[in-house]
Amino acid sequence: MSQQHKLTDKSIDSQEKGDYSETKIALEKEVQSARLVDIDLTDFKNHPLWTILVETAQRNPMYSGLCGYIRNTILEEEPNIGVRELASRLSISIGESLVILDEVRK
């Protein structure tokens, strides 16, 4: 069998490497975006992982700057801004948005 035939024959390629298309499709279906999670802050604050989320968000070098910006600018314009909207507007994760809004609104 010529080398060119080996390079272009898809049946050989899928046999040698294994066909992982079904696995890939299954994995893509199982993973859901956090942006689709229903957010209730009281549930999150009572969860054992809340403290880890807070610690992680606070270790971001931009955390204090974001808190100040949100407190002084965004909340003055929109005091009832939602977690998802804030995350989208600042291009931060929903987890960071949750922690910062909780801190700023205390």
NUDO-97236 format. One record per residue: residue number from 1; x, y, z of N, C-alpha, C in turn; residue in one letter. Coordinates in Angstrom, 1 decimal. Example, Ala and Ser with C-alpha at 12.3 -4.5 7.8 and 13.67 -1.06 7.14 Angstrom:
BEGIN
{1,{13.2,-5.7,7.8},{12.3,-4.5,7.8},{13.2,-3.3,7.8},A};
{2,{12.8,-2.2,7.1},{13.7,-1.1,7.1},{12.9,0.0,7.9},S};
***
This chain:
BEGIN
{1,{0.9,-1.2,0.0},{0.0,0.0,0.0},{0.9,1.2,0.0},M};
{2,{0.6,2.2,-0.9},{1.4,3.4,-1.0},{1.2,4.3,0.2},S};
{3,{2.2,5.2,0.4},{2.0,6.1,1.5},{0.9,7.1,1.2},Q};
{4,{0.7,7.5,-0.1},{-0.4,8.4,-0.4},{-1.7,7.8,-0.1},Q};
{5,{-1.9,6.5,-0.4},{-3.1,5.8,-0.1},{-3.4,5.8,1.4},H};
{6,{-2.4,5.5,2.2},{-2.5,5.5,3.6},{-3.0,6.9,4.1},K};
{7,{-2.5,8.0,3.5},{-2.9,9.3,4.0},{-4.3,9.7,3.6},L};
{8,{-4.8,9.2,2.5},{-6.1,9.6,2.0},{-7.2,8.6,2.3},T};
{9,{-6.9,7.4,2.7},{-7.9,6.4,2.9},{-8.5,6.6,4.4},D};
{10,{-9.7,7.1,4.4},{-10.3,7.4,5.7},{-10.6,6.1,6.5},K};
{11,{-10.9,5.0,5.8},{-11.3,3.8,6.6},{-10.1,3.3,7.4},S};
{12,{-8.9,3.4,6.8},{-7.7,3.0,7.5},{-7.4,3.9,8.7},I};
{13,{-7.6,5.2,8.5},{-7.4,6.2,9.5},{-8.3,5.9,10.7},D};
{14,{-9.6,5.7,10.5},{-10.5,5.5,11.6},{-10.2,4.1,12.3},S};
{15,{-9.7,3.1,11.6},{-9.4,1.9,12.2},{-8.2,1.9,13.1},Q};
{16,{-7.2,2.7,12.6},{-5.9,2.8,13.4},{-6.1,3.7,14.6},E};
{17,{-6.7,4.8,14.4},{-6.8,5.8,15.5},{-8.1,5.5,16.4},K};
{18,{-9.0,4.8,15.9},{-10.2,4.6,16.6},{-11.2,5.7,16.3},G};
{19,{-12.5,5.4,16.2},{-13.5,6.4,15.9},{-14.0,7.0,17.2},D};
{20,{-13.7,8.2,17.5},{-14.1,8.8,18.8},{-15.2,9.8,18.6},Y};
{21,{-15.8,9.8,17.5},{-16.9,10.8,17.2},{-18.1,10.6,18.2},S};
{22,{-18.4,9.4,18.5},{-19.5,9.1,19.4},{-19.2,9.6,20.8},E};
{23,{-18.0,9.3,21.2},{-17.5,9.8,22.5},{-17.5,11.3,22.6},T};
{24,{-17.0,11.9,21.6},{-17.0,13.4,21.6},{-18.4,14.0,21.6},K};
{25,{-19.3,13.4,20.9},{-20.7,13.9,20.9},{-21.3,13.7,22.3},I};
{26,{-21.1,12.6,22.9},{-21.6,12.3,24.3},{-21.0,13.3,25.3},A};
{27,{-19.7,13.6,25.2},{-19.1,14.5,26.1},{-19.7,15.9,25.9},L};
{28,{-19.9,16.3,24.7},{-20.4,17.7,24.4},{-21.8,17.8,25.0},E};
{29,{-22.6,16.7,25.0},{-24.0,16.8,25.5},{-24.0,16.9,27.0},K};
{30,{-23.0,16.2,27.7},{-23.0,16.2,29.1},{-22.6,17.5,29.8},E};
{31,{-21.7,18.2,29.1},{-21.1,19.5,29.7},{-22.1,20.6,29.4},V};
{32,{-22.6,21.3,30.5},{-23.5,22.4,30.3},{-22.8,23.6,30.8},Q};
{33,{-23.1,24.7,30.1},{-22.5,26.0,30.5},{-23.1,26.5,31.9},S};
{34,{-22.2,27.1,32.6},{-22.6,27.7,33.9},{-23.6,28.8,33.7},A};
{35,{-23.6,29.4,32.5},{-24.5,30.5,32.2},{-25.9,30.1,32.2},R};
{36,{-26.2,28.8,32.2},{-27.6,28.3,32.1},{-28.1,27.9,33.5},L};
{37,{-27.2,27.9,34.5},{-27.6,27.5,35.8},{-28.5,28.5,36.5},V};
{38,{-29.6,28.0,37.1},{-30.5,28.9,37.8},{-29.8,29.4,39.1},D};
{39,{-29.7,30.7,39.3},{-28.9,31.3,40.4},{-29.8,31.8,41.5},I};
{40,{-29.6,31.3,42.6},{-30.3,31.8,43.8},{-29.1,31.9,44.9},D};
{41,{-28.8,33.2,45.2},{-27.6,33.5,46.0},{-27.7,32.8,47.4},L};
{42,{-28.9,32.7,48.0},{-29.0,32.0,49.3},{-28.6,30.6,49.2},T};
{43,{-28.9,29.9,48.1},{-28.5,28.5,48.0},{-27.0,28.4,47.8},D};
{44,{-26.4,29.3,47.1},{-25.0,29.3,46.8},{-24.2,29.6,48.1},F};
{45,{-24.7,30.5,48.9},{-24.0,30.9,50.1},{-24.0,29.8,51.2},K};
{46,{-25.0,28.9,51.1},{-25.0,27.8,52.1},{-24.3,26.6,51.6},N};
{47,{-23.8,26.6,50.4},{-23.1,25.4,49.8},{-21.7,25.4,50.4},H};
{48,{-21.2,24.2,50.7},{-19.9,24.1,51.2},{-18.8,24.6,50.3},P};
{49,{-19.0,24.7,49.0},{-18.0,25.2,48.1},{-18.0,26.7,47.9},L};
{50,{-18.9,27.4,48.6},{-19.0,28.9,48.5},{-17.7,29.5,49.0},W};
{51,{-17.2,29.0,50.1},{-15.9,29.6,50.6},{-14.8,29.5,49.6},T};
{52,{-14.7,28.4,48.9},{-13.7,28.1,47.9},{-13.9,29.1,46.7},I};
{53,{-15.1,29.3,46.3},{-15.4,30.2,45.3},{-15.0,31.7,45.6},L};
{54,{-15.3,32.0,46.9},{-15.0,33.4,47.4},{-13.5,33.5,47.4},V};
{55,{-12.8,32.6,47.9},{-11.3,32.6,48.0},{-10.7,32.7,46.6},E};
{56,{-11.2,31.9,45.6},{-10.7,32.0,44.3},{-11.0,33.3,43.6},T};
{57,{-12.1,33.9,43.8},{-12.4,35.2,43.2},{-11.6,36.3,43.8},A};
{58,{-11.3,36.2,45.1},{-10.6,37.2,45.8},{-9.1,37.2,45.4},Q};
{59,{-8.6,36.0,44.9},{-7.2,35.9,44.5},{-6.9,36.5,43.1},R};
{60,{-8.0,36.8,42.4},{-7.8,37.5,41.1},{-7.2,38.8,41.4},N};
{61,{-6.1,39.2,40.7},{-5.5,40.5,40.9},{-6.4,41.7,40.6},P};
{62,{-7.4,41.4,39.8},{-8.3,42.5,39.5},{-9.5,42.6,40.4},M};
{63,{-9.6,41.8,41.4},{-10.7,41.7,42.3},{-11.1,43.1,43.0},Y};
{64,{-10.1,43.7,43.6},{-10.4,44.9,44.3},{-10.8,46.0,43.4},S};
{65,{-10.1,46.1,42.2},{-10.5,47.1,41.2},{-11.9,46.9,40.6},G};
{66,{-12.2,45.6,40.4},{-13.6,45.3,39.9},{-14.6,45.7,41.0},L};
{67,{-14.3,45.4,42.2},{-15.3,45.7,43.3},{-15.5,47.2,43.3},C};
{68,{-14.5,48.0,43.3},{-14.6,49.5,43.3},{-15.3,50.0,42.0},G};
{69,{-15.0,49.4,40.9},{-15.7,49.8,39.6},{-17.2,49.5,39.7},Y};
{70,{-17.5,48.3,40.1},{-18.9,47.9,40.2},{-19.6,48.8,41.2},I};
{71,{-19.0,49.0,42.4},{-19.7,49.8,43.4},{-19.9,51.2,43.0},R};
{72,{-18.9,51.8,42.4},{-18.9,53.3,42.0},{-19.6,53.6,40.7},N};
{73,{-19.5,52.7,39.8},{-20.0,53.0,38.4},{-21.3,52.2,38.1},T};
{74,{-21.1,50.9,38.1},{-22.2,50.0,37.5},{-23.4,50.1,38.5},I};
{75,{-23.3,49.9,39.8},{-24.4,49.9,40.7},{-25.1,51.2,40.8},L};
{76,{-24.4,52.3,40.5},{-25.0,53.6,40.5},{-26.0,53.8,39.3},E};
{77,{-25.5,53.2,38.2},{-26.3,53.2,36.9},{-27.5,52.2,37.0},E};
{78,{-27.2,51.0,37.5},{-28.2,49.9,37.5},{-28.1,49.2,38.8},E};
{79,{-28.8,49.7,39.9},{-28.6,49.1,41.2},{-29.2,47.6,41.3},P};
{80,{-30.0,47.2,40.4},{-30.6,45.9,40.4},{-30.0,45.0,39.3},N};
{81,{-28.8,45.2,38.9},{-28.2,44.4,37.8},{-28.1,43.0,38.3},I};
{82,{-28.3,42.1,37.4},{-28.2,40.7,37.7},{-26.8,40.1,37.5},G};
{83,{-26.7,38.9,38.1},{-25.4,38.3,38.1},{-24.9,38.0,36.6},V};
{84,{-25.8,37.4,35.8},{-25.4,37.1,34.4},{-25.1,38.3,33.6},R};
{85,{-25.9,39.4,33.8},{-25.7,40.6,33.0},{-24.4,41.2,33.4},E};
{86,{-24.0,41.2,34.7},{-22.8,41.8,35.1},{-21.6,41.0,34.6},L};
{87,{-21.7,39.6,34.7},{-20.7,38.8,34.1},{-20.5,39.0,32.6},A};
{88,{-21.5,39.1,31.9},{-21.4,39.4,30.5},{-20.8,40.7,30.2},S};
{89,{-21.3,41.7,30.9},{-20.8,43.1,30.7},{-19.3,43.3,30.9},R};
{90,{-18.8,42.6,32.0},{-17.4,42.7,32.3},{-16.5,41.6,31.8},L};
{91,{-17.1,40.6,31.1},{-16.4,39.5,30.6},{-15.7,38.7,31.8},S};
{92,{-16.4,38.5,32.8},{-15.9,37.7,33.9},{-16.8,36.5,34.1},I};
{93,{-16.4,35.5,34.9},{-17.2,34.3,35.2},{-18.4,34.7,36.0},S};
{94,{-19.4,33.8,36.0},{-20.6,34.0,36.8},{-20.2,33.9,38.3},I};
{95,{-19.3,33.0,38.6},{-18.8,32.8,40.0},{-18.2,34.1,40.5},G};
{96,{-17.4,34.7,39.7},{-16.8,36.0,40.1},{-17.8,37.0,40.3},E};
{97,{-18.8,37.1,39.4},{-19.8,38.0,39.5},{-20.7,37.8,40.8},S};
{98,{-21.0,36.6,41.1},{-21.7,36.3,42.3},{-21.0,36.8,43.6},L};
{99,{-19.7,36.5,43.6},{-18.9,36.9,44.8},{-18.8,38.4,44.9},V};
{100,{-18.5,39.1,43.8},{-18.3,40.5,43.8},{-19.6,41.2,44.2},I};
{101,{-20.7,40.8,43.6},{-22.0,41.4,43.9},{-22.4,41.2,45.4},L};
{102,{-22.1,40.0,45.9},{-22.3,39.8,47.3},{-21.5,40.7,48.2},D};
{103,{-20.2,40.9,47.9},{-19.3,41.7,48.6},{-19.7,43.2,48.6},E};
{104,{-20.1,43.7,47.4},{-20.4,45.1,47.2},{-21.7,45.5,47.8},V};
{105,{-22.7,44.5,47.8},{-24.0,44.8,48.3},{-24.1,44.7,49.8},R};
{106,{-23.1,44.3,50.5},{-23.1,44.1,52.0},{-23.3,45.4,52.6},K};
***
